[in-house]
């Protein structure tokens, strides 16, 4: 007996149709009109949209940072994702300088073992190419990239920020890009001019400007735009495909569009926070509460939001993610009181991505339901080498299915969220549109109608997804 979803409207990245969906085991067995019930368990989706489960390609679970560790581990983080309609995450394994990628891979696989509740994969953040003799170590590091691709990690993260911790220089970045091009892998880049930013930060601290507000003021949009152009230019020289993470402002968007117009294999995401939050509204420089919004890149002036929405609609921006990196306000953000440099850098958002994107995107007429599916599921699957398994409602793919109620009203609050933080960046916001039921590989894991917010599946049921190296879909 299968699960037959009837009377719903199936939404793809290109069209919406009245179709039935039959799930058998963990996969979608048939998508058609008038599928016979034949003893199947029938789910009536009248009035609901049937969409692929969301894919968030940018999260940081159980990540050490700034003297503490992100508040969500693989259990709470993946359960929160599922509650909001996201059924697949790509997290980041961080290679420590002086250590190997294999060590990072093993550490992050161990973090997820027995804990992940929906499927996940990993990007590999490269901070070093190896140990020992420079030339020998470099070649060993490049060979490790081959090993990672064989393990199903087909994307490599490169940091142009955080000198002395994560940042690499242009020469190392270029070598990694050359190797990625040879492997058909994708380079994900945190694009900010970290060296220039550190100069500004030091000057602010010397002037006694230590409040949370100065974190945002120290990281200019121009520092992000310069690095965005440089990253894409280096990738273009290397023949590599590049994906700019968390693009936050119009200057950086202009740099992206310029290089795209010149034929560079360049893609980018933005995040929900940059679409709806602003420095004027959330960080006017008046209270310690503003530490809740310390993340990188920082919030920008409100006028940047409209160009980002336009770019999501016209395709210049391909994905909406979260950069979910949660820290509790009471005891973790507190570590930076009196020095914004020490505020753990990140914010919670994985649970509310689809609600925010639907309410402020679709309901506001900025994007269509089809574009919503493209940005939240189909494009992420294609770009990151999972389109044969995830991201669409199609025969043979994993039955990661979201029944979406366009009329459901929901108030976002830390009191009811699954995320392990004591605050929400969208506290008290009322949105219209929410997940009604969420299926992960054919299993009903969330029923927000009967049991709101409760995860119904077993802890640890999530699987590691090996991804193909497809150069971000350009191959």
N, C-alpha and C positions, 0 to 999 in steps of 0.2 A: 504494500500500500504506500502510495506517495502522498505528498501534500499538494493540493491543487488550489492555486490562487485564482479566483474567478471574479469577474465583473469590475476589475480595476483598469486603470489606464496606464499602460506601460510606456515609460518615458525613456528615450535614448538621447544621445547627444545630438541627434538630427531630427527626431520626430516623436510624436505621441500617438499611440494607437490603443483601441480597446482590444485587449488580448488576454488570454488565460496563460498561466505559467504553471507548469508541472515540475515539481521537485521530486527526484528519486534519489534517496541516500543523500550524498553531499553535493550533488550537481543538479543543474537545470536539465531536465530531460526533454522538454518540449515547450515552445512558445507559439501559440496558435489561437485561432478563433474557435470557440465551441469545443474545447477538449472535453471528452466524456468523463463523467465522474467516476465510473467504474470502481466503486468502493474506496476511492481515495478520501483522505481527510480534506474536506473542502473548507477553504478560508474565504469568506466573503469580503472582497475588497471594494465594495460599492462606495463610490465617492472618494476613494483613495487613489493616490499615484503609486505605481509599482516601479521602483528605481533600483539601480545597483547600490549596494552598501557603499558608504563613503570611504575614501582612501585618503588618509592624512600622511603625507610623505615627509613631515618635518616635526618630530617630537624628540624630547630628551627625558627618558624615564630612568630613574635610579642613577642619575648622573652626578658625580662629584664635581663641585664647582664652588669656588670662593669660600673654602673652609667648611662647607656643608654639602648636602646631597639633595637633589630635587625631590620634592615631597611625594610624588607619585612613583610607586614602583610598577612593575609589569602587571601586577594584579589590579591595583586601583586605577592605574592609567588606562588599561585596556577595557576595564568595565565601564569607566566614565565615557570612553570613546563609544562603546556600544550603546550606552544609554542615549547618546545623541545621534545615533544612526551611522556611526563610522565602524566598519567591520575589518579594516586593514590599516596597519601603521607601518611606516618605515622610520626606525629609530637610528641613532648615530652611535657607532662604536668609535671611541676616541683613542687613537694611538698616542701614548705618552712619548715625549721626546726621549730618545735613548732606548726605547723598547720597540718590539716588532708589531706589525699588523696582526700577525697570528695571535700574539698575546691578547691584543685588544678584542679580536674576534672571539677568542675563548672566554674572556671575561664577560662580554656582553651576552653571549649565548648562555652562560651560567646564570646571569641575572634574570633571564627570562624563563629558565627551566622550571617547570611546575607552577609557573605564575601567569604566563600570558593567557588571556581569556578569549582573544580573537587573534587572527593570523597577523604575522608581522614579518618584516625583513629588516635589513641593516644597510646603512651607508658606512663606508670606512673613511674616517677623518685621518688624513695623512699629515703628520707633523715632522717626520724624519724618514730618511730612506734606509737607515740601517746603522749598525754598530761597527766598531773596529776601523780598519783602514778605510779612508774616505772613498776611494774608488771601488774597493771590494764591497763595502757596505752599501754604496749606492746601487750597485748591480744587484745585490741581494734584495734590497728594497723594491727595485723594479720587478724582480722575479716574484716577490710577494704579491704584487698587484695581479700577476697572472694567477697565483694561487687563490686570491680572493674572488676573482671572476669565476674560477672553477667551483668555488663554494656557493656561488649564486649572488655574490655582492658585485653588482655591475655599475656602481656609482661611488665616486671618491670625493670626499669633502675637503676643500682647501680654504684655509683661513687667511685673510689679508688683514685681520685685526688681532688684538691681544698679543703684542710683542712679548717674547720671552716665555710664552705659555703655549699658544697654539699657532701663532703667525709663522708663515714661511716666506722666504724671499722670492723674488720674481724668477730667479734662476731655477730654484727647486720646483717652483710651481710649473714652469715651462717644461721641465723634464718629466714631471708627472703627467702633464697634458699630452706630451708626445707619446708616452707609453699608453695612456688612456686611448688615444687615437688609434694606436696599433691594435689595441684590444677591443675596439668598438665600445668602450666604456664611456660613461658620462661623468663630467667634472662638475660638481656642485660647489659654488664659491660664495663664501661670506665676503661680500665686497664692501670694505671700508678701508680708508687709508689709515691703518693703525699707528704708523709712526707719527704722522701729523697730529692725529687725535691725542696721542700721549703727550705731545708738547703742549697742546691746549689744556689738557687735564692738569698737568703740572703747574701751569701758570694760574689756573683757577684755584687750585689748592693753596698756592703761595699767597693768593689774594684773600684767602679765608672763605672762598665760595664752596662750601662743603655740603649744602642741602641737596636733596634728591633732584630738584629742578635742574641743577647744573650738570647732571649726567646727560640730559637731553641737549642742553646748550653746548656741551663740549664736543658733540658728535654731529658736525655740520652735514646737511644734505649734500653739499658739494664734495665732502670727503667720501661719501658713498657713491656719488655720481662719477668722480674721478676713478675710483677703484672698479666700478662697474664697467666703464669703458676699457680700462687697462686689462681687466680679466678677460673680457671678450676678445680684445685685440690679441692677447697672448694665445688664447685658445685658437683663434683664427689662424695665427702664424703656425701653430702646432698641428693644425688640421683636426682639432678636437671639437666635440660638441660640449657646450657649456650651459649650465643651468644656474641662474643667479637666485639665491635664496633670499627670502624676506625683503624684497624690494619695497621701499617705503615712501618714495616721494617722486615728484614730477621731474626733477633734474636727473635722477637715475633712470627714470622711464625714458627720457629723451635720449640718454646715452644708449640704452638698450635698443630703442627703435632705430637709431642711426646705424648701429652695427647690423641689425636685422636687415635694413634696407640695402646694405652693402653685401648681403649674402652670407653673413656669418651664421654658423649653426648655433644660434643663441636662443635660449628659452629662459623664462623667469616665472617666479611665483610672487604673490603678495600674501599677506596674512590678514585675518579678520580684524585684528586690532587697528591696522593702518587704514582700514576702510571706514571705521565708525568712531574711533577715539582720536582725540587731538590734544596737543600740548596746551592749548588755551583752556580747554574744558577740564582735563584731568590733571594737569601739572602747571597751574598758574604761579607756583612759587610761594605758596602760603602755608603748607602744613607737611608734617612728617608722613601723612597718609599717602602722599605722592610717591613714596617708596614702592607702593603696590604696582606702579606703572614704570618701574625701572627695568627696561629690557633693551636689547640691542638688535638692530637700530632702534633709536628711541621714537617716541611719538613725534609727529610732525605737525606743522600748522594745518588747520582744517582745510584750507583751499587745495591741499594735495589730494584730498579724497576723490573729488570728481574726476580728475585725470586717470586715477587708478581704476575707478569703476568703468570709465570709457574703454580703457585698455583691456579689461576683462571681457567686455562686450565685443570688441573688435578683434580680439585674438592676440594682441601684442603680449599680454600676460596670459599664461596658459593654465595656471593652477592657483587655487586658494588653499593654503595650509594654515597651521597655527603657530609653529615654533613653540609648542607647548613645553614649557620648562618651569614648573611650578615650585614656588617657595612659600612657606607660611609667613604671614605678616608678623605674628606675635613674637616668634622666636628666631626666624631665619632672616627675614628682611632687616630685623632689629640689629643684626651684626654690623650694619653699615651706618647706624645712627652717628652723626658727626663727621662722616666721611663717605661721600657717595660712591667712591671707588670700591668700598667694601660691602655695598649692598648686593646680595646675591642677584644675579642678572637673569631675569626671566619672569614669565607670567603664565597663569593657567588659561586654557582655552579649548582643549580637545573636545570637551563635552558640548560646547555651544557653537562650534563652527557652522554646522548646517543650519541651525536656527537663525544665526546672524546673517548668513549668506542668503537664505530664503527671504527673511523678513525685509532686510534692507536692500536686497537685490531684486528678487522676483516681485515681491509685493509692491515695491517702489517703482517697478517698471524699468529698472536698469538692465536686467538680464531676463531671458526667457527661462522657463522650466528646463528646456533642452540644454541651454547654456549652463544652467546650474548643475546638471548631470555631468556635462563635459568637464567643468572646473573642479568638481568635487570627487569624481570617480573615474570617468573614461580617460581623460587626459593623463591623470597620474598613472593609470595602469599602462597606457601606451608609452609614455615617456620613460617609465622606469622598468620596462621589460616584463610586464605581467599581463598583457592584453589577451594572451591565450588562456588565462585563468581567472582574471578579475576584471571588474570595471564595466561590465555590460550585462544586460539581461538577454542571454543567448544560449542556445543549446550547447551543452558540453562544458560550460563554464561553471565555476564554483557557485553554489546557490547562496551567495551573499546578497540578500534582498532586503530592501527597505520599503515598507508600506508607509507612505507619507500622508499625513492629514493636513491639508492646506488651510483648514479652518480651526485647527486646534490652537487654543490660547495657552500661553505658558509664561510664567514669571521666573526669570533667572535669579537665583539666589544661592548664596553659599550654604544656607540652611538646608537646602534640598539637593544640592549637587553631589555627584559621586566623586569628584576630584578631591584630593586629600589636602586642599588648602582651606584656610579659615576666611577667605574672601573670594569674591568674584570680580573680575574686571568690568562686568556688566550688571552689577548688583541692582535688583529692582526693575530691570528692563522688562517690559511686556512685549512679547513677540507673538506673531500669528504664523503657524506652520511648525509642525513638530513630528518626530517619528512616532508612529502608532505601534508598529511591530517591526522587529529587527531579526532577520535570520542570518546566521553565520554558518556557512557550509551546510545549509538545510536544517539547522537546528534553531528553533525559536529561543533566542537568548534574552530578548527584551520585549515586554508587552506593556507599553506605557498607558494602555487603556485599562487593563485589569490590575496591573501591579506597577504603578509608575516608578521608574527609576531603578527597579530591582533587576539584578542580573540573574537570569534563570539557569544559565549553563554552569558547568563545572569549572572550578578554578584550574588553570593549567591546560585547558582544552585547545588553546591557540597553537598554531603550527608555524614554524619558520618557512618562509616562501623563498625558494631559490629563483632569482630573476635572470632573465636573458640579457646579454650585453647587446644592445641595439642602438647605441649612440643617441639616446634620447628620442628614438623614433625617427631620426633622420636617415638611419640605415635602410 
